[in-house]
């Protein structure tokens, strides 16, 4: 089963319409697992909201109850729209911080095609005492580690760089080191 077809059929699993091919794909695909988890949360929110609205209709509805129910429905709808557009944009943002917690940049990950994700790193105020060249590393949930590449910063420690990473991993951790000193972490997410 192709990923795109499985992605469209994920809501079927919420209605107990089990499909062996779909389940096989979901077991092997971290993106589909995450989406199914998020869809389940939205489904529970909608069902809870519907149950609250149903119970409120049995009672004499007050303006406050109507507003609460409308707010819950709007929140559930907003969550559904956010999930839909989050997949369309396929975007994750991560903050890059020094060991002391000072923010020095951020990374934006987007799906660029079926095989790659694009990482845009924008740094500012990276410590340049040790030089103007740094190494970016990436790690996933399964503890795979990959050297993404080298990049240079200006005198103020700032840069804008873009790298491509294989989409076969769920990249969640990034860190910056000095070349030749992989254990010396300058900043991390």
One Martini backbone bead per residue (centre of mass of N, CA, C, O) as a GRO file, in nm:
protein
  189
    1UNK     BB    1   0.097   0.035   0.023
    2UNK     BB    2   0.063   0.358  -0.014
    3UNK     BB    3   0.104   0.636   0.169
    4UNK     BB    4  -0.123   0.817   0.055
    5UNK     BB    5  -0.350   0.609   0.091
    6UNK     BB    6  -0.315   0.561   0.392
    7UNK     BB    7  -0.359   0.853   0.485
    8UNK     BB    8  -0.662   0.866   0.384
    9UNK     BB    9  -0.744   0.587   0.564
   10UNK     BB   10  -0.706   0.638   0.876
   11UNK     BB   11  -1.005   0.696   0.976
   12UNK     BB   12  -1.102   0.398   0.954
   13UNK     BB   13  -0.966   0.303   1.228
   14UNK     BB   14  -1.171   0.463   1.416
   15UNK     BB   15  -1.426   0.266   1.297
   16UNK     BB   16  -1.333  -0.039   1.288
   17UNK     BB   17  -1.193  -0.058   0.988
   18UNK     BB   18  -1.015  -0.310   0.923
   19UNK     BB   19  -0.698  -0.324   0.742
   20UNK     BB   20  -0.433  -0.508   0.674
   21UNK     BB   21  -0.267  -0.319   0.489
   22UNK     BB   22  -0.289  -0.068   0.666
   23UNK     BB   23  -0.163  -0.189   0.926
   24UNK     BB   24   0.111  -0.255   0.806
   25UNK     BB   25   0.188   0.035   0.735
   26UNK     BB   26   0.156   0.166   1.019
   27UNK     BB   27   0.373  -0.008   1.165
   28UNK     BB   28   0.610   0.121   0.955
   29UNK     BB   29   0.489   0.430   0.999
   30UNK     BB   30   0.549   0.713   1.179
   31UNK     BB   31   0.361   0.919   1.043
   32UNK     BB   32   0.097   0.750   1.067
   33UNK     BB   33   0.105   0.712   1.371
   34UNK     BB   34   0.086   1.010   1.446
   35UNK     BB   35  -0.176   1.075   1.291
   36UNK     BB   36  -0.353   0.867   1.438
   37UNK     BB   37  -0.319   0.991   1.714
   38UNK     BB   38  -0.436   1.272   1.640
   39UNK     BB   39  -0.709   1.173   1.537
   40UNK     BB   40  -0.795   1.047   1.808
   41UNK     BB   41  -0.803   1.310   1.965
   42UNK     BB   42  -1.015   1.451   1.793
   43UNK     BB   43  -1.233   1.238   1.823
   44UNK     BB   44  -1.261   1.262   2.131
   45UNK     BB   45  -1.335   1.562   2.134
   46UNK     BB   46  -1.592   1.536   1.964
   47UNK     BB   47  -1.738   1.327   2.142
   48UNK     BB   48  -1.733   1.493   2.401
   49UNK     BB   49  -1.880   1.736   2.287
   50UNK     BB   50  -2.137   1.582   2.202
   51UNK     BB   51  -2.207   1.481   2.486
   52UNK     BB   52  -2.231   1.761   2.616
   53UNK     BB   53  -2.449   1.866   2.427
   54UNK     BB   54  -2.658   1.644   2.483
   55UNK     BB   55  -2.682   1.701   2.789
   56UNK     BB   56  -2.759   2.004   2.755
   57UNK     BB   57  -3.026   1.957   2.595
   58UNK     BB   58  -3.179   1.824   2.834
   59UNK     BB   59  -3.133   2.078   2.940
   60UNK     BB   60  -3.154   2.397   3.012
   61UNK     BB   61  -3.021   2.627   2.820
   62UNK     BB   62  -2.760   2.832   2.852
   63UNK     BB   63  -2.552   3.065   2.746
   64UNK     BB   64  -2.299   2.938   2.863
   65UNK     BB   65  -2.336   2.652   2.746
   66UNK     BB   66  -2.338   2.739   2.451
   67UNK     BB   67  -2.053   2.865   2.454
   68UNK     BB   68  -1.897   2.612   2.539
   69UNK     BB   69  -1.985   2.431   2.304
   70UNK     BB   70  -1.881   2.617   2.081
   71UNK     BB   71  -1.588   2.618   2.175
   72UNK     BB   72  -1.538   2.312   2.151
   73UNK     BB   73  -1.606   2.291   1.852
   74UNK     BB   74  -1.396   2.497   1.756
   75UNK     BB   75  -1.148   2.347   1.867
   76UNK     BB   76  -1.191   2.087   1.706
   77UNK     BB   77  -1.185   2.221   1.427
   78UNK     BB   78  -0.906   2.349   1.456
   79UNK     BB   79  -0.755   2.082   1.496
   80UNK     BB   80  -0.832   1.959   1.225
   81UNK     BB   81  -0.714   2.180   1.046
   82UNK     BB   82  -0.428   2.165   1.157
   83UNK     BB   83  -0.374   1.872   1.077
   84UNK     BB   84  -0.416   1.907   0.778
   85UNK     BB   85  -0.202   2.143   0.734
   86UNK     BB   86   0.040   2.001   0.860
   87UNK     BB   87   0.061   1.794   0.632
   88UNK     BB   88   0.076   1.979   0.392
   89UNK     BB   89   0.338   2.122   0.507
   90UNK     BB   90   0.522   1.946   0.686
   91UNK     BB   91   0.586   2.107   0.972
   92UNK     BB   92   0.876   2.166   1.181
   93UNK     BB   93   0.976   2.323   1.491
   94UNK     BB   94   1.304   2.414   1.626
   95UNK     BB   95   1.501   2.490   1.898
   96UNK     BB   96   1.816   2.648   1.944
   97UNK     BB   97   2.048   2.570   2.217
   98UNK     BB   98   2.234   2.614   2.466
   99UNK     BB   99   2.333   2.484   2.763
  100UNK     BB  100   2.202   2.749   2.912
  101UNK     BB  101   1.933   2.816   2.709
  102UNK     BB  102   2.014   2.989   2.478
  103UNK     BB  103   1.897   3.123   2.202
  104UNK     BB  104   2.042   3.060   1.846
  105UNK     BB  105   1.789   2.920   1.697
  106UNK     BB  106   1.632   2.751   1.408
  107UNK     BB  107   1.434   2.472   1.288
  108UNK     BB  108   1.298   2.365   0.967
  109UNK     BB  109   1.074   2.103   0.878
  110UNK     BB  110   1.019   1.963   0.547
  111UNK     BB  111   0.853   1.821   0.305
  112UNK     BB  112   0.974   1.775  -0.031
  113UNK     BB  113   0.941   1.460  -0.070
  114UNK     BB  114   0.928   1.118  -0.061
  115UNK     BB  115   1.261   1.112   0.027
  116UNK     BB  116   1.255   1.411   0.158
  117UNK     BB  117   1.385   1.652   0.381
  118UNK     BB  118   1.383   1.988   0.487
  119UNK     BB  119   1.645   2.193   0.633
  120UNK     BB  120   1.615   2.499   0.810
  121UNK     BB  121   1.881   2.706   0.926
  122UNK     BB  122   1.869   2.956   1.187
  123UNK     BB  123   2.129   3.159   1.303
  124UNK     BB  124   2.234   3.322   1.618
  125UNK     BB  125   2.499   3.368   1.819
  126UNK     BB  126   2.722   3.189   1.771
  127UNK     BB  127   3.011   3.074   1.889
  128UNK     BB  128   3.331   3.212   1.741
  129UNK     BB  129   3.602   3.145   1.892
  130UNK     BB  130   3.658   2.852   1.734
  131UNK     BB  131   3.505   2.960   1.478
  132UNK     BB  132   3.307   2.950   1.153
  133UNK     BB  133   3.277   2.634   1.181
  134UNK     BB  134   3.022   2.382   1.154
  135UNK     BB  135   2.831   2.096   1.280
  136UNK     BB  136   2.555   1.903   1.176
  137UNK     BB  137   2.322   1.706   1.360
  138UNK     BB  138   2.121   1.396   1.362
  139UNK     BB  139   1.821   1.255   1.522
  140UNK     BB  140   1.620   0.990   1.622
  141UNK     BB  141   1.403   0.771   1.787
  142UNK     BB  142   1.620   0.518   1.719
  143UNK     BB  143   1.923   0.641   1.750
  144UNK     BB  144   1.999   0.776   1.499
  145UNK     BB  145   2.297   0.904   1.338
  146UNK     BB  146   2.378   1.220   1.158
  147UNK     BB  147   2.575   1.388   0.938
  148UNK     BB  148   2.472   1.659   0.765
  149UNK     BB  149   2.684   1.917   0.799
  150UNK     BB  150   2.845   2.204   0.696
  151UNK     BB  151   2.893   2.544   0.835
  152UNK     BB  152   2.879   2.895   0.813
  153UNK     BB  153   2.956   3.197   0.984
  154UNK     BB  154   2.949   3.494   1.089
  155UNK     BB  155   3.076   3.717   1.316
  156UNK     BB  156   2.790   3.688   1.486
  157UNK     BB  157   2.680   3.377   1.433
  158UNK     BB  158   2.533   3.381   1.154
  159UNK     BB  159   2.273   3.198   0.958
  160UNK     BB  160   2.169   3.035   0.636
  161UNK     BB  161   2.056   2.699   0.596
  162UNK     BB  162   2.037   2.400   0.378
  163UNK     BB  163   1.903   2.066   0.408
  164UNK     BB  164   1.902   1.720   0.327
  165UNK     BB  165   1.692   1.447   0.427
  166UNK     BB  166   1.588   1.153   0.496
  167UNK     BB  167   1.246   1.024   0.518
  168UNK     BB  168   1.305   0.745   0.684
  169UNK     BB  169   1.309   0.944   0.921
  170UNK     BB  170   1.246   1.092   1.253
  171UNK     BB  171   1.349   1.395   1.297
  172UNK     BB  172   1.420   1.549   1.640
  173UNK     BB  173   1.737   1.590   1.658
  174UNK     BB  174   1.973   1.865   1.712
  175UNK     BB  175   2.328   1.948   1.657
  176UNK     BB  176   2.622   2.144   1.741
  177UNK     BB  177   2.962   2.144   1.629
  178UNK     BB  178   3.292   2.109   1.616
  179UNK     BB  179   3.529   2.036   1.419
  180UNK     BB  180   3.664   1.731   1.548
  181UNK     BB  181   3.433   1.775   1.803
  182UNK     BB  182   3.168   1.585   1.866
  183UNK     BB  183   3.148   1.631   2.193
  184UNK     BB  184   3.120   1.946   2.129
  185UNK     BB  185   2.845   2.114   2.222
  186UNK     BB  186   2.696   2.419   2.129
  187UNK     BB  187   2.407   2.315   2.021
  188UNK     BB  188   2.046   2.237   2.079
  189UNK     BB  189   1.710   2.085   2.078
   0.00000   0.00000   0.00000
